[in-house]
Amino acid sequence: MSLAAKLPWTHRFAGGYGGIGSQPLPTDADAIDYLSRMATADGAGVETGVATAVDAFFRDTKAAGVFDALKACCILAGARTLAGALVPVVGDAPANVADGFVEGDFSRTAGLTGDGSTTYLDSGRADDEDPQNDRHLAVYVTGGTTVNRHFIGNFSTTPVFSMSAVYWGLTSNIRSIMSGNSTLETTGTYGGSTATFAGAVRTGATAAELRALGETDTDNSASTGRNTINNYVFARNDAGTANVYSDATLAFYSIGTSLSLEDLDTAVTNLINRLKFALLVGENPSGLDPDTIDYIVRGYEAGGSLE
């Protein structure tokens, strides 16, 4: 395994040494800014392989035209510590309410795990900061335990009845409601052990979508409004009170304006696989085919290795 991929990306020899080999380093200015802020929170820069995985995410989302729609976003995996994981990609840093999450709840490869009863993040992004008919919520779930719990969202009856949320429903499907009261749900079931992107978008007064488990479902119900409260992560904000807490493990969340859910799904899924590759295999994922990375990562998670 390559030592270079394990060097902090800020190390003077991270890109290579004395003409005896080299590896790519982060180049996107926004990615470098994010990685630098993460390094400050962590106390050290992440490994070069992790840093290039993050850099690829920034480049992929910009190339797909979805980056500017991310208004509040965190990568909850990859960092060295919980503090690093709560550094925002964009927007405000989420509040770890009452310091509920502790270091033991954080995994570099899987993300952050809720307890289903007390722990949640306040995203700091209010529902009315995005247009009623131009918005999205998304998470990347790496594991879940209890059904009928909310991954992200809010609910209020004032000034009008309005709910925006993505959650794991009672019948083991993934559901969403976006600025209204009509529910979208996946036809496939979620068993809790399979990693999946789960996101919802409203693109018009009568147009909403849910993407999860690799499928996209559409809805033509009318939006009913929006409220003034913040979106919570690992729970739903019910007019200022956390409710339906989740004990899922989340590796990513984003809130913002409308975008292509399929493109965001691809970018986030590739990000998490690249992070796992860098951390489990110990190599730099830069330039490798996403399908190859996925195959190798699944092998490592099943107990195999390349040795």
C-alpha positions as CSV (number, residue, x, y, z in Angstrom):
1,M,0.0,0.0,0.0
2,S,1.1,3.5,-0.8
3,L,2.4,5.6,2.1
4,A,1.8,8.8,0.0
5,A,-1.9,8.3,0.0
6,K,-1.9,8.2,3.8
7,L,0.1,11.4,4.2
8,P,-1.9,14.5,5.3
9,W,-2.8,16.4,2.1
10,T,-1.0,19.4,3.7
11,H,2.3,17.5,4.0
12,R,5.2,18.9,2.0
13,F,5.7,15.6,0.3
14,A,2.1,14.7,-0.2
15,G,2.3,15.2,-3.9
16,G,5.5,13.2,-4.3
17,Y,9.1,13.2,-3.4
18,G,12.3,13.6,-5.3
19,G,11.0,12.4,-8.6
20,I,10.3,8.9,-7.3
21,G,6.6,9.1,-7.7
22,S,3.7,11.5,-7.5
23,Q,0.0,11.6,-6.8
24,P,-2.8,14.1,-7.5
25,L,-3.6,16.7,-4.9
26,P,-6.8,18.8,-4.4
27,T,-7.1,21.5,-7.0
28,D,-10.6,23.0,-6.6
29,A,-10.5,26.2,-4.7
30,D,-13.7,25.6,-2.8
31,A,-12.6,22.1,-1.9
32,I,-9.3,23.4,-0.6
33,D,-11.1,26.0,1.5
34,Y,-13.4,23.3,3.0
35,L,-10.4,20.9,3.6
36,S,-8.5,23.7,5.3
37,R,-11.4,24.5,7.6
38,M,-11.8,20.8,8.4
39,A,-8.1,20.5,9.2
40,T,-8.4,23.4,11.7
41,A,-11.3,21.6,13.4
42,D,-9.6,18.2,13.3
43,G,-6.2,19.4,14.3
44,A,-4.6,17.9,11.2
45,G,-5.3,17.5,7.5
46,V,-7.0,14.4,6.3
47,E,-5.0,11.9,4.3
48,T,-4.3,12.8,0.7
49,G,-6.6,10.0,-0.6
50,V,-9.5,11.4,1.5
51,A,-8.7,14.9,0.3
52,T,-8.8,13.9,-3.4
53,A,-12.1,12.1,-2.8
54,V,-13.5,15.4,-1.5
55,D,-12.0,17.4,-4.3
56,A,-13.6,15.0,-6.8
57,F,-17.0,15.7,-5.2
58,F,-16.7,19.4,-5.6
59,R,-15.7,19.0,-9.2
60,D,-18.4,16.4,-9.9
61,T,-21.2,18.6,-8.4
62,K,-20.0,21.6,-10.3
63,A,-19.8,19.8,-13.6
64,A,-23.3,18.4,-13.1
65,G,-24.7,21.9,-12.3
66,V,-25.9,21.0,-8.8
67,F,-23.2,22.6,-6.5
68,D,-24.9,26.0,-6.4
69,A,-28.1,24.5,-5.2
70,L,-26.4,23.3,-2.0
71,K,-27.1,26.0,0.6
72,A,-26.5,24.0,3.8
73,C,-24.4,20.9,3.5
74,C,-22.2,18.6,5.5
75,I,-20.1,15.5,4.6
76,L,-20.5,13.6,7.9
77,A,-17.8,11.0,7.0
78,G,-14.1,11.2,6.1
79,A,-13.0,13.7,8.7
80,R,-10.6,12.7,11.5
81,T,-13.0,13.7,14.3
82,L,-16.6,14.6,15.0
83,A,-15.6,18.3,15.0
84,G,-14.3,18.0,11.5
85,A,-17.4,16.2,10.3
86,L,-19.5,19.1,11.4
87,V,-17.6,21.6,9.3
88,P,-20.0,22.7,6.6
89,V,-19.3,22.2,2.9
90,V,-21.4,25.4,2.4
91,G,-23.7,27.3,4.7
92,D,-23.8,27.5,8.5
93,A,-22.3,24.8,10.6
94,P,-25.0,22.6,12.2
95,A,-25.6,22.8,15.9
96,N,-24.9,19.6,17.8
97,V,-27.8,20.3,20.1
98,A,-26.9,20.0,23.8
99,D,-23.7,18.3,22.7
100,G,-25.7,15.1,22.2
101,F,-23.4,13.5,19.6
102,V,-20.1,12.3,21.0
103,E,-17.0,11.0,19.3
104,G,-18.1,7.4,19.7
105,D,-21.1,8.2,17.4
106,F,-18.8,9.1,14.5
107,S,-17.3,6.7,12.0
108,R,-14.9,7.9,9.3
109,T,-16.3,5.5,6.8
110,A,-20.0,5.4,7.7
111,G,-20.8,8.8,9.2
112,L,-22.7,9.8,12.2
113,T,-25.2,7.6,14.1
114,G,-28.3,9.0,15.9
115,D,-29.7,7.4,19.1
116,G,-33.3,7.6,18.1
117,S,-34.3,9.5,21.2
118,T,-32.2,12.6,22.0
119,T,-29.5,13.3,19.4
120,Y,-30.1,15.6,16.4
121,L,-28.5,18.4,14.4
122,D,-30.0,21.8,13.9
123,S,-29.0,22.6,10.3
124,G,-29.4,26.3,10.8
125,R,-31.2,26.5,7.5
126,A,-34.8,27.8,7.9
127,D,-37.6,26.5,5.7
128,D,-38.4,29.9,4.3
129,E,-34.8,30.6,3.2
130,D,-35.5,28.6,0.0
131,P,-38.5,29.3,-2.4
132,Q,-41.6,27.3,-1.7
133,N,-41.5,25.7,-5.1
134,D,-37.8,25.5,-5.6
135,R,-36.2,23.4,-2.9
136,H,-34.5,20.1,-2.0
137,L,-33.6,18.0,1.0
138,A,-31.2,15.1,0.8
139,V,-29.2,12.6,2.9
140,Y,-27.0,9.6,2.3
141,V,-28.0,6.8,4.6
142,T,-25.4,4.1,5.4
143,G,-27.5,2.2,7.9
144,G,-30.8,2.3,9.9
145,T,-32.4,0.5,12.7
146,T,-35.9,1.8,13.4
147,V,-38.7,2.5,10.9
148,N,-41.0,5.5,10.9
149,R,-38.2,7.9,11.8
150,H,-37.1,11.1,10.0
151,F,-33.7,11.6,8.4
152,I,-34.2,15.3,7.8
153,G,-37.0,17.9,7.8
154,N,-39.5,20.2,9.5
155,F,-43.3,20.5,10.1
156,S,-45.5,23.3,11.2
157,T,-49.2,24.4,10.9
158,T,-48.4,28.1,10.9
159,P,-48.6,30.2,8.9
160,V,-50.1,27.3,6.8
161,F,-49.9,23.5,7.1
162,S,-46.6,22.7,5.6
163,M,-44.1,19.8,5.9
164,S,-40.8,19.1,4.2
165,A,-39.1,15.9,5.1
166,V,-37.4,12.7,4.0
167,Y,-38.0,9.7,6.3
168,W,-38.1,5.9,6.6
169,G,-41.8,4.9,6.6
170,L,-43.7,2.3,8.6
171,T,-43.9,-0.1,5.6
172,S,-40.1,0.0,5.2
173,N,-40.2,2.3,2.2
174,I,-38.5,5.7,2.1
175,R,-40.9,8.6,1.9
176,S,-40.9,12.3,1.4
177,I,-43.2,15.3,1.6
178,M,-42.1,18.6,0.1
179,S,-43.8,21.9,1.0
180,G,-47.2,20.2,1.3
181,N,-49.1,17.2,2.8
182,S,-49.0,14.7,-0.1
183,T,-46.6,11.8,0.5
184,L,-44.2,10.2,-2.1
185,E,-42.8,6.8,-1.4
186,T,-40.5,4.3,-3.0
187,T,-41.9,1.1,-4.4
188,G,-38.8,-0.8,-3.2
189,T,-38.3,-1.5,0.5
190,Y,-35.4,-0.3,2.7
191,G,-34.1,-2.9,5.0
192,G,-31.7,-0.7,7.0
193,S,-28.5,-2.4,6.0
194,T,-28.0,-1.1,2.4
195,A,-26.5,2.3,1.8
196,T,-28.7,4.6,-0.2
197,F,-29.0,8.2,-1.2
198,A,-32.4,9.6,-0.2
199,G,-33.5,13.0,-1.5
200,A,-36.6,15.0,-2.4
201,V,-37.1,18.1,-4.6
202,R,-39.9,20.4,-5.4
203,T,-39.5,22.1,-8.8
204,G,-42.9,23.7,-9.2
205,A,-46.3,24.4,-7.6
206,T,-47.5,20.9,-8.7
207,A,-44.2,19.1,-9.2
208,A,-42.2,17.1,-6.6
209,E,-39.8,14.1,-6.8
210,L,-38.4,11.6,-4.4
211,R,-35.2,9.6,-5.2
212,A,-34.1,6.7,-3.1
213,L,-33.0,3.1,-3.5
214,G,-31.9,4.0,-7.1
215,E,-35.4,5.0,-8.2
216,T,-37.1,8.3,-8.8
217,D,-40.9,8.8,-8.1
218,T,-42.9,11.9,-9.1
219,D,-45.9,13.6,-7.7
220,N,-48.2,16.4,-9.0
221,S,-49.7,17.5,-5.7
222,A,-49.9,21.2,-5.0
223,S,-47.6,22.7,-2.5
224,T,-49.3,24.3,0.5
225,G,-46.6,26.7,1.8
226,R,-43.5,27.0,3.9
227,N,-42.7,27.9,7.5
228,T,-40.1,29.8,9.3
229,I,-38.4,27.1,11.3
230,N,-35.1,25.3,10.8
231,N,-34.7,21.9,9.2
232,Y,-33.3,19.3,11.7
233,V,-31.2,16.3,10.8
234,F,-31.7,13.0,12.5
235,A,-35.2,14.3,13.5
236,R,-38.0,16.5,12.3
237,N,-38.5,20.0,13.7
238,D,-42.1,20.2,14.8
239,A,-42.5,24.0,15.3
240,G,-39.3,24.2,17.4
241,T,-39.4,20.8,19.0
242,A,-37.5,17.7,17.8
243,N,-39.7,14.8,17.0
244,V,-39.5,11.3,15.4
245,Y,-35.8,11.0,16.1
246,S,-33.8,8.7,13.8
247,D,-31.2,6.1,14.9
248,A,-29.9,5.9,11.3
249,T,-26.3,6.5,10.3
250,L,-25.9,9.4,7.9
251,A,-22.8,10.2,5.9
252,F,-24.1,13.4,4.1
253,Y,-26.9,15.9,4.1
254,S,-27.8,18.9,2.0
255,I,-30.6,21.5,2.0
256,G,-31.2,24.1,-0.7
257,T,-32.8,24.9,-4.0
258,S,-34.0,22.5,-6.6
259,L,-31.6,20.3,-8.5
260,S,-31.2,17.0,-10.3
261,L,-31.6,14.3,-7.7
262,E,-30.0,11.7,-10.0
263,D,-26.9,13.9,-10.5
264,L,-26.6,14.6,-6.7
265,D,-27.1,10.9,-6.0
266,T,-24.3,9.9,-8.4
267,A,-21.9,12.6,-6.9
268,V,-22.6,11.7,-3.3
269,T,-22.5,7.9,-3.8
270,N,-19.2,8.3,-5.6
271,L,-17.9,10.5,-2.8
272,I,-18.7,8.0,-0.1
273,N,-17.2,5.1,-2.0
274,R,-14.1,7.1,-2.7
275,L,-13.8,8.0,1.0
276,K,-14.2,4.3,2.0
277,F,-11.6,3.3,-0.6
278,A,-9.1,5.8,0.7
279,L,-9.6,4.8,4.3
280,L,-10.1,1.0,3.9
281,V,-7.7,0.3,1.1
282,G,-5.2,3.0,2.0
283,E,-4.8,4.1,-1.6
284,N,-5.6,7.3,-3.6
285,P,-8.9,6.9,-5.4
286,S,-8.1,9.7,-7.9
287,G,-8.6,8.6,-11.5
288,L,-10.1,5.2,-10.7
289,D,-13.4,4.2,-12.3
290,P,-16.3,4.5,-9.8
291,D,-17.5,1.0,-10.5
292,T,-14.1,-0.4,-9.8
293,I,-13.9,1.6,-6.5
294,D,-17.4,0.3,-5.6
295,Y,-16.4,-3.3,-6.3
296,I,-13.2,-3.1,-4.2
297,V,-14.9,-1.3,-1.3
298,R,-17.7,-4.0,-1.2
299,G,-14.9,-6.6,-1.1
300,Y,-13.2,-4.9,1.9
301,E,-16.5,-4.4,3.7
302,A,-17.1,-8.2,3.3
303,G,-13.7,-8.9,4.9
304,G,-11.5,-9.2,1.8
305,S,-8.4,-7.2,0.8
306,L,-6.1,-6.7,-2.1
307,E,-3.1,-8.2,-0.3
